[in-house]
């Protein structure tokens, strides 16, 4: 599913009540640049795209790999 499709689906549902997102690449899986892009930048882009759809009282939990730190 593309991010645009997800946004359209959430609009169809009437908004977002909650989000749980897990991103985790460890140093054994990728280089530092890719880990940064997946664990931080992609997570931030997801939240930025979904915040306008969040209903009042919505919550988000984002989890990243501890191994990447």
C-alpha positions, 0 to 999 in steps of 0.5 A, spaced: 500 500 500 502 506 498 502 512 503 497 516 498 492 510 498 493 509 506 491 517 507 485 516 502 483 510 506 483 514 513 479 519 510 474 514 507 474 511 515 473 518 517 480 519 520 485 516 525 484 514 532 491 511 533 497 509 530 502 504 532 508 504 528 515 499 528 521 501 524 527 497 526 533 496 522 540 494 526 547 495 524 547 488 521 542 489 516 544 496 513 549 501 513 548 507 518 545 512 512 539 507 511 538 505 518 537 513 519 532 513 513 528 507 515 528 508 523 527 516 523 526 519 517 521 514 514 517 514 521 517 522 521 514 522 514 509 517 516 507 521 522 507 528 518 502 525 513 497 522 518 497 528 523 492 532 519 487 526 519 488 525 527 481 525 531 481 529 537 484 525 543 488 520 538 495 517 540 501 515 536 506 510 539 513 509 534 518 504 536 525 503 533 530 498 533 534 499 540 540 496 536 541 502 531 543 506 537 
